[in-house]
């Protein structure tokens, strides 16, 4: 077993040990600026925080100078987001939204996605996404390295869920993840598909 104290590792080395070991679901997050510009960005520091109430977590790293990325800025200013689950059918276009564009320039133009009017928030959502959560800002926590702010962890409360009939069984209430075909983020340019599904019974 090889062991390190985190103080022995560079930022790059520590990042490799995290993203290489922890595979993450991908959220394609839509937000809107105060001027009404639609922003899209993929984030893999994303997960469930609570199901009652329904809350998802989203961690967004800051830029090197400590300022917020567009998604974080819009969440703090406008407080709303459309959160899309990325799958095999949408991952290529979702990846295009990771491009660094000037604030106010929409990543939508780099994709084939079509925006649709949301029902509980002002931010549109994407027609092609298999699952979408309309969400509102609940709270956030800033993470610091020494004295510098390096990231923000947002909690977003879900207001409405949109589900493709191809991946959702209304009779049972379950998502069919074999049909959903979600993808996860690994290190570098690597992604992973769902792979083999198996069961392990939980103890009483």
Beta strands, then each sheet from edge to edge (+ up, - down):
strand 1: 24-25
strand 2: 27-32
strand 3: 38-43
strand 4: 46-51
strand 5: 54-61
strand 6: 80-85
strand 7: 115-116
strand 8: 125-126
strand 9: 131-145
strand 10: 148-163
strand 11: 168-169
strand 12: 174-175
strand 13: 184-185
strand 14: 191-192
sheet 1: 1+ 13- 14+
sheet 2: 3+ 2- 6+ 9- 10+ 5- 4+
sheet 3: 7+ 8-
sheet 4: 11+ 12-
end
